[in-house]
Amino acid sequence: MNGIMGSNGFPGFINGKLTKNDQGELVLTTESRSIPVRLEGASIPLGKEVVFKFLRAEPGRLLLTPLSQWESLEENLPFLKNIPLAERGEWEALIKAAVQEKLPLDQDVISAMRK
């Protein structure tokens, strides 16, 4: 993926915490807004900060999938296979920081952040 922006102006990857609103719907809270969402894939505990991959917009909400597992990160960011393996938590922290700063998720950015 060349950058973090996906279709419809939504980021390809979004960092935030899941909560539930008064109606019991899942909401992703980011630094700038709260967005109704539906998750596909693994369930995530409420209140835990996670990086999600944007799949598509649905009427009134976004469909997201969590990128909390290393295999999922390597699948969505294949360049990670070419970078010397560090501790998985380190890569997840760097990716989360890049998403928060709205930087492109590519090998050069992640390698530069690691230094």
N, C-alpha and C positions, 0 to 999 in steps of 0.2 A: 504494500500500500504506500503510495507516494506521500500522502499527507494524512491529516486527521479528519478532513471534511468529507462527509458522505452526501448522498442525494438529499434534496429538500433542505439544504443548509444545515442539517444536523451533523454533528461530528461522527466520524467513523468509529471513534472510541469515546466513551463518556465516563468520567470518574464521579462517583457520588455514593450516597447512602440511601438504602431503601427504608421507607416508612410506610405506614398506612394512614389514609385520610379518614375523616369521620364516617364516610360511607363504606369503609373497609377495602378500598381500592389501593393497589400498590402505587407508590409515588417515589420517584427518584429525585432526591434533593442534591443539587450541585451548589457550587459557590454562587451561581448567578440566578438560579431558578429552581422551581419544583415542577416535575413533569410526570403525568400519569403514564405508567408503563405496564407491560405484560412481559414476563420472562419466559424464555425458552431454554431448556437445558437444566443445569443444576440449580437447586434452590439456594438462596442466600439468606442468612439470618438478618433480621431487621437491625438497622443501626450500624452495620459493618461497612466500611468504605471499600468499594470494589471498582475495578475498571470493567466496563461493559462494552461489548461490540454492538453498534447500531445495526439492526437487521432491516427494519422498514418502519414507515409510519402507518398506523392504523387509525381509523376514525377516533379522535379524541385521546390517543395515546401512542407510545412508541413500543415496538417490539425489540427487546434487547436480549443478549445472552452474556452471561458472566465470563470473564477471562481470568478466573482465579486459579486455573490449573495450568501447570507448566506446559503440558502437551498442547493445550489450547493456544497458549502464547506462541509456541513454535509453529503451529499450524497457520495462525493468522499473521505472524511476523517471521517468515521463513529465514530471513537474514540472521536470526539469532543462532541458527545452526552453524554459521560461519564465524561467530565470535567465540573466543575461548570461553569455555564454561566457567562461570562464577557460581556462587551460591544462588539458588533459584530466587530466594527472597530479595537478593540484590537486583536482579533483572526486573522483578515485579515492581520494586520501589522506583527504579529508573523509569520504567514505562509509565507508572502512575504520575511521576513528576513531569514527564514530557507531556502527558495528556493534560495535566493541570495548567501547564504553561502554554498550551496550544501549539506545541512544536510538532514538526513532522515525525512520524514514527518510522525512521529509517536507520540504517546501520551507522551512518556518520554521526547522527545526533546522539544515539544511544552510546556509541563508543566515546564521543566527546564528553558526555555527561559522566561517564565512568571514571574519567581521568581526574 
